[in-house]
Amino acid sequence: MKRTIYILLAMLLGAALPSCINREESTPWKDLSEQDQERYFVNTFGYNMMATYYLWCDEVKEGLRKWGAKADPVETVRNLRYKEDGKEVDRWSMMTDDYQSFYDMLQGNSKTMGIELSMYYADETKQNVILVVNYTYAGSPAAVAGLKRGDKIIAVNDQLLTPDNCASLVNSAIFNSDSVKLTKDDDTTLTIMARDMYLDPILCHKVIEQGARKIGYLHYTSFTLKSCAPLVEVFREFKNAGVNEIVLDLRYNGGGYAIASELLGSLVVPEVEVQRGSVFLTEVFNKQLTDAWDDTRKMSNFRTRFVIDDEKEGEQTVLSSGANPNVSKLYVIITGGTASASESTVCGVSPYMDVTLVGEQSHGKYCAGIVVDGPTWYSWNRNAFGEKTFHAALEKSKNWGIYVMVSRFADKSGETICMPDGLTPDITVGDNPLDGFQLGDPGETMLAAVLAGKTPAPTRKALSHGPIRMEKQLEKESFMILDKPSIE
């Protein structure tokens, strides 16, 4: 869905922008230092994005007024994020000076080892830490090296793990390096080399039969554009197998593209709602966008035709006709790692079917955002600048980007069931990668709770002294993105 609005260029303190190209071009930025020139153009772009699209722009207008042309843009956006009574409501809006890496991560493309981890205390003394493998991506360096769910790592690059060094070691040596040496708890070592690859978020899908129950199980880790067409094929398999229940395992799914969420919702919901084009989600925007857009721009509907617009690979149409299994019972496995598009999918389908949530409280990211890079924003607004300023802006804002929360999603009745603190499970059970089972195995702790319909008894294979939360996340957050606004 295209979202069209005129952007009014605003002034930064000490940085008035020319209003049109037909007047003599003013270039106040030329007298600034190289660093301040970059900040001038990045802050101009960031300010206008926040002043126009930010969901809470009215609530933070005082902070917007104080935004200076020479300010640190990363810190400015972080400090501007909306708070209530000192509590950070918006934890997600951000500015980055590495837009390309950020964008590639959202696409599921990155230089990676293809491993996701949890951290546990090694014993009751809490002096040492172990890393436990949650899963590896198919074909990834970690998978090829033989790592699998439940494996325990006691050292990274020959350094034993402690609560003090674990976060920095994992982030630097595993997520941001070309190679790493890992030592397992049996003292065997593995050297893993990162490589560029697409991380397929469809980690596992299968049909589980249990008496009269025929259950389609899908473990899905991110709402990527490339996963849309494969999702249709997964659900076509479910339909052909005659499944009468669906389990969506979203325990590690931090979000992704809104259109992928709309597709998944349209595959899960009873087929009659797709035929009717019933409302999937409604959205609440700031006042100026609410006034500018009609109601059709503030909602999405179940449907069978999806136009996937990938910046790099162009436009693709995905048709889901004939793939909806038409079930009325849905289970969703959730944890604190379940966020954004995952939560919006649950929110959107819940009014139409019987949904049981299994696991732990979800993250509570009830906002949708847009990601825009500096050169794109300046191109949208080219006619507001003289040629010298425009070309300088393209160069100085290169590889800068902003992620802005633009809306709160809600169901057809305007209710946001994951606000403010996330989705609450109906059946409470924790994730336990040490239970001896792989994802998708009926014996795996969280899936077993789904099949039994109740909280399972504690297993002795779990560590009673873990898991623990790191100050820095081990897993990289993914984000829900709306279609980029087009400027007329």
C-alpha positions in Angstrom: 0.0 0.0 0.0 1.5 3.3 -1.1 1.3 6.1 1.4 1.4 9.6 -0.2 1.9 12.9 1.6 3.5 16.2 0.9 6.4 16.9 3.2 6.9 20.4 4.3 10.6 21.1 4.8 11.3 22.6 8.2 14.2 24.6 9.6 16.8 23.4 12.0 18.3 25.8 14.4 21.0 27.7 12.5 20.2 25.8 9.3 17.4 27.3 7.2 16.7 25.4 4.1 15.9 27.0 0.7 12.2 26.5 -0.1 12.6 26.1 -3.9 15.2 25.8 -6.7 14.1 28.9 -8.6 15.7 31.4 -6.2 19.4 32.1 -5.8 20.9 29.1 -4.0 22.0 29.7 -0.5 24.8 27.5 0.8 25.4 28.2 4.5 26.7 24.7 5.0 29.9 25.5 2.9 31.4 27.5 5.8 31.1 24.5 8.1 33.8 21.9 8.9 33.6 18.5 7.1 32.1 16.9 10.2 29.6 19.7 10.7 28.6 19.6 7.0 27.8 15.9 7.3 25.8 16.6 10.5 24.0 19.5 8.8 22.6 17.3 6.1 22.0 14.2 8.3 20.2 16.3 10.9 18.1 18.0 8.2 17.0 14.7 6.9 16.5 13.1 10.4 14.6 16.1 11.7 12.1 16.2 8.8 11.5 12.5 9.1 10.8 12.7 12.8 8.7 15.9 12.5 6.6 14.4 9.7 6.2 10.7 10.4 6.9 10.1 14.0 3.9 8.6 15.9 4.6 10.8 18.9 5.8 14.0 17.1 3.3 16.2 18.9 4.4 14.8 22.3 8.1 15.5 21.6 7.7 18.8 19.8 9.7 20.6 22.5 12.6 18.3 21.8 12.2 18.7 18.0 12.4 22.5 18.5 15.8 22.0 20.3 17.3 19.9 17.5 20.4 21.6 16.3 22.2 21.4 12.9 25.5 20.4 14.6 24.0 17.8 17.0 25.0 14.2 17.1 22.1 12.7 15.1 22.4 9.2 16.7 22.2 10.6 20.2 19.5 13.2 19.3 17.1 10.5 18.0 17.8 8.3 21.0 17.2 11.1 23.4 14.1 12.3 21.6 12.3 8.9 21.7 8.9 9.3 23.5 8.8 8.6 27.3 6.0 8.5 29.8 6.8 9.2 33.5 10.4 8.6 32.7 9.8 5.2 31.2 10.9 4.8 27.5 7.8 4.0 25.5 9.5 4.1 22.2 12.5 1.7 22.4 13.1 1.3 18.7 13.4 4.5 16.7 17.0 5.0 15.7 19.5 6.7 13.4 22.3 4.7 11.8 25.5 5.6 9.9 25.6 2.1 8.4 22.3 2.0 6.5 23.4 -0.7 4.1 24.2 -3.3 6.7 21.0 -2.4 8.5 19.0 -2.8 5.3 20.7 -6.1 4.5 19.9 -7.4 7.9 16.2 -6.6 7.4 16.3 -8.5 4.1 17.8 -11.6 5.9 21.1 -11.0 4.0 24.3 -10.6 5.9 27.8 -11.8 6.5 27.1 -14.4 9.1 27.9 -17.6 10.9 24.1 -18.5 10.9 23.8 -19.2 14.7 21.5 -17.9 17.4 22.4 -18.3 21.1 21.1 -18.0 24.6 23.3 -17.4 27.7 23.1 -19.5 30.9 25.1 -19.5 34.1 27.3 -22.5 34.1 26.5 -23.4 37.7 25.0 -22.2 40.9 28.1 -20.0 41.7 27.2 -17.8 38.7 30.9 -17.2 38.1 31.0 -18.7 34.6 28.7 -18.7 31.6 27.9 -21.1 28.9 26.3 -20.3 25.5 23.6 -22.7 24.4 22.7 -23.0 20.7 19.0 -22.2 20.1 19.3 -23.0 16.4 21.4 -22.7 13.3 20.2 -21.7 9.8 20.2 -24.4 7.1 23.4 -24.4 5.1 25.1 -21.8 7.3 28.7 -22.1 8.4 27.6 -23.0 11.9 25.3 -25.8 10.6 28.0 -27.1 8.2 30.4 -27.2 11.2 27.9 -29.5 13.0 26.5 -27.2 15.6 22.9 -27.8 16.5 20.2 -26.8 19.1 21.3 -27.7 22.6 25.1 -27.6 22.0 26.9 -25.9 24.8 29.9 -23.5 24.3 32.2 -22.7 27.2 34.8 -20.5 25.5 35.1 -18.1 22.5 38.5 -17.6 21.0 40.0 -19.6 23.9 38.5 -17.2 26.5 36.3 -18.7 29.1 32.9 -17.0 29.4 32.0 -14.9 32.4 29.1 -12.5 33.1 31.4 -9.6 32.5 32.9 -10.6 29.1 30.2 -12.7 27.5 28.2 -9.9 25.8 31.2 -8.2 24.3 32.8 -11.4 23.2 29.7 -12.7 21.5 29.0 -9.5 19.7 32.5 -8.9 18.5 33.7 -12.4 17.9 30.6 -14.1 16.6 28.2 -11.5 15.2 30.9 -9.0 13.9 33.9 -11.0 12.8 35.0 -13.1 9.9 36.0 -16.2 12.0 35.7 -17.5 15.5 37.0 -20.5 17.5 34.4 -22.1 19.7 35.1 -24.6 22.5 32.2 -26.9 23.4 31.7 -28.4 26.9 33.3 -31.7 25.8 36.5 -29.7 25.0 36.2 -30.1 21.2 36.8 -27.0 19.2 35.3 -25.6 16.0 36.6 -22.8 13.8 33.7 -21.2 11.9 34.1 -18.7 9.0 31.4 -16.2 8.4 30.1 -15.8 4.8 27.5 -13.7 3.0 24.2 -15.6 2.7 20.5 -15.3 3.0 19.2 -16.7 6.2 16.0 -18.6 5.3 13.5 -17.8 8.1 11.4 -20.9 7.4 13.5 -23.0 9.7 11.2 -26.0 9.9 7.8 -27.0 8.7 6.0 -30.4 9.0 2.7 -32.1 9.6 2.2 -33.8 12.9 -0.6 -36.3 13.4 -2.0 -36.9 16.8 -5.2 -39.0 16.7 -7.9 -36.9 14.9 -5.6 -33.9 15.0 -3.6 -33.1 12.0 -1.4 -30.2 12.8 0.6 -28.0 10.4 3.8 -26.8 12.3 5.8 -23.9 11.1 8.9 -22.4 12.8 9.4 -18.9 11.3 12.2 -16.6 12.4 11.7 -13.3 10.4 9.1 -11.7 8.1 11.4 -11.3 5.1 10.3 -10.4 1.5 12.1 -13.4 0.1 10.1 -15.7 2.4 6.7 -14.7 1.0 6.5 -17.0 -2.0 7.9 -20.0 0.0 5.3 -19.3 2.8 2.6 -19.9 0.2 4.1 -23.2 -0.7 4.3 -24.3 2.9 0.6 -23.6 3.5 -0.3 -25.3 0.2 1.4 -28.4 1.6 -0.6 -28.0 4.8 -3.8 -27.7 2.8 -3.1 -30.7 0.6 -2.3 -32.7 3.8 -5.7 -31.8 5.2 -4.4 -30.1 8.4 -7.1 -29.0 10.9 -4.9 -27.0 13.2 -1.9 -24.8 12.8 1.1 -24.1 15.1 3.1 -20.9 14.4 6.3 -21.1 16.2 7.4 -17.4 16.5 9.5 -17.7 19.7 12.6 -16.1 18.0 10.8 -13.9 15.5 11.5 -10.2 16.1 9.5 -8.9 13.2 10.1 -7.8 9.6 8.0 -6.6 6.7 4.4 -5.7 7.1 3.4 -7.2 3.8 4.9 -10.6 4.9 2.7 -10.3 8.1 -0.3 -9.6 5.9 0.4 -12.6 3.8 0.8 -14.9 6.8 -2.4 -13.6 8.3 -4.2 -14.3 5.1 -2.9 -17.9 5.0 -3.8 -18.6 8.6 -7.3 -17.0 9.0 -10.4 -18.9 8.0 -10.8 -18.7 4.3 -14.2 -17.0 4.4 -12.5 -13.9 5.9 -10.1 -13.8 3.0 -13.0 -14.1 0.5 -14.8 -11.2 2.2 -11.6 -9.1 2.3 -12.1 -8.6 6.1 -10.0 -6.1 7.9 -6.7 -7.6 9.1 -5.2 -4.6 10.9 -6.0 -0.9 11.5 -3.3 1.7 12.2 -3.1 4.8 14.3 -0.9 7.6 13.0 0.1 11.1 14.3 -2.4 13.8 13.8 -1.0 15.3 10.6 -0.9 11.9 8.8 -4.3 11.0 10.2 -5.7 14.2 8.7 -3.8 13.7 5.4 -4.8 10.1 4.7 -8.2 8.6 4.1 -9.4 5.5 5.9 -8.3 3.1 3.2 -4.7 4.1 4.0 -5.2 3.3 7.7 -6.0 -0.4 7.3 -5.0 -3.6 5.6 -7.2 -6.4 4.5 -7.0 -10.2 4.1 -6.4 -11.0 0.4 -4.8 -13.4 -2.0 -2.7 -11.0 -4.1 0.5 -9.5 -2.7 2.9 -7.2 -4.6 6.3 -7.6 -3.1 8.5 -4.5 -3.9 12.1 -5.3 -3.2 14.5 -2.4 -3.5 17.2 -4.5 -5.2 15.3 -7.3 -6.9 12.3 -5.3 -8.2 8.6 -6.1 -8.0 7.1 -9.6 -7.7 3.5 -10.6 -7.4 2.7 -13.5 -5.0 -0.7 -15.2 -5.2 -1.9 -17.3 -2.3 -5.1 -18.6 -3.9 -5.7 -22.2 -3.0 -3.1 -22.3 -0.2 -5.3 -21.4 2.8 -5.9 -24.6 4.8 -9.1 -23.1 6.3 -8.6 -24.0 9.9 -10.3 -22.4 12.9 -7.8 -23.4 15.5 -4.4 -21.6 15.8 -1.6 -22.1 18.4 1.2 -19.5 18.5 4.4 -20.2 20.4 5.8 -16.9 21.9 8.6 -15.6 24.1 10.2 -12.3 24.9 11.9 -12.6 21.4 8.5 -12.5 19.7 8.0 -8.9 18.6 6.5 -6.4 16.1 5.2 -8.2 13.0 4.8 -11.4 15.0 2.6 -9.6 17.5 0.7 -7.8 14.8 -0.1 -11.1 13.0 -1.6 -12.5 16.2 -3.4 -9.2 16.9 -4.9 -9.2 13.4 -6.2 -12.8 13.2 -7.4 -13.2 16.8 -10.9 -11.7 16.3 -11.6 -14.3 13.6 -10.4 -17.6 15.1 -9.6 -19.6 18.2 -6.0 -18.6 19.2 -4.1 -20.2 22.0 -0.8 -18.6 23.0 1.8 -20.9 24.4 5.1 -19.8 26.1 6.2 -16.6 27.7 5.2 -12.9 27.6 6.1 -11.4 24.2 8.2 -8.3 23.7 5.5 -5.7 23.4 6.5 -3.9 20.2 3.2 -2.6 19.1 4.5 0.0 16.6 5.3 -0.2 13.0 8.1 1.8 11.4 9.7 2.9 8.2 13.3 2.8 7.3 14.6 5.5 4.9 18.2 6.5 3.9 19.4 10.0 3.6 19.9 10.1 -0.3 16.4 8.7 -0.8 14.9 11.4 1.3 16.8 14.1 -0.5 15.7 12.7 -3.8 12.1 12.8 -2.7 12.6 16.5 -2.0 15.0 17.5 -4.7 13.0 20.5 -5.9 13.4 22.1 -2.5 17.1 22.5 -2.9 19.6 24.1 -5.3 21.8 21.8 -7.3 24.9 22.4 -5.3 23.1 21.7 -2.0 21.3 18.7 -3.4 24.5 17.0 -4.7 26.3 17.8 -1.5 23.4 16.4 0.5 23.6 13.1 -1.4 27.3 12.7 -0.7 27.2 13.8 3.0 24.2 11.7 3.9 25.4 8.6 2.1 24.8 5.4 4.1 23.0 7.3 6.8 19.5 6.0 7.6 16.7 6.4 10.1 14.2 4.0 11.5 11.1 5.9 12.7 8.0 4.5 14.5 5.1 5.8 12.4 2.0 3.9 13.7 0.4 1.8 16.3 -1.2 -1.3 14.9 -4.6 -2.6 16.1 -7.2 -5.2 15.2 -10.4 -4.6 13.3 -12.0 -3.0 16.4 -9.0 -0.8 17.2 -7.7 -3.0 20.0 -3.9 -3.6 20.4 -3.8 -6.7 22.4 0.0 -6.6 22.9 0.1 -3.1 24.3 1.9 -2.1 26.5 3.8 -5.1 27.7 3.3 -7.8 25.1 1.0 -10.8 24.6 0.2 -12.9 27.6 0.4 -16.7 27.1 -2.6 -18.9 27.8 -0.3 -21.8 28.6 2.9 -20.8 30.3 6.1 -22.6 29.5 9.7 -21.5 29.0 12.0 -22.2 26.0 14.5 -25.0 26.9 17.1 -25.7 24.2 18.7 -28.2 26.6 15.8 -30.6 26.6 17.4 -32.9 24.1 15.0 -32.2 21.2 15.3 -30.3 18.0 12.7 -27.7 16.9 9.7 -29.4 15.4 10.1 -32.6 17.4 6.9 -33.4 19.3 9.0 -33.9 22.4 10.5 -30.4 22.3 9.3 -28.6 25.5 7.2 -25.8 24.0 5.7 -27.9 21.2 4.9 -30.6 23.6 3.0 -28.1 25.7 0.9 -27.3 22.6 0.2 -30.9 21.9 -0.7 -31.6 25.5 -2.7 -28.4 25.9 -1.2 -27.7 29.3 2.0 -26.5 31.0 4.4 -29.5 31.2 6.2 -30.7 34.3 9.7 -29.3 34.7 12.4 -31.4 33.0 15.6 -32.3 34.7 17.5 -31.4 31.6 16.8 -27.7 32.1 19.4 -25.6 34.0 17.7 -24.3 37.1 20.2 -21.4 37.3 19.5 -20.1 33.7 18.9 -18.6 31.3 20.0 -15.1 32.1 19.5 -11.8 30.2 22.5 -10.0 28.7 22.9 -6.3 28.9 23.5 -6.4 25.2 21.3 -8.6 23.1 22.8 -11.7 21.7 20.2 -11.8 18.9 19.9 -9.0 16.4 16.5 -7.4 16.5 14.5 -7.3 13.3 12.0 -4.7 12.5 8.5 -4.2 11.1 8.6 -1.9 8.0 5.7 -0.3 6.3 5.8 0.5 2.5 8.0 3.5 2.0 5.9 6.7 1.6 6.0 8.2 -1.8 6.2 12.0 -2.0 4.3 13.9 -4.6 
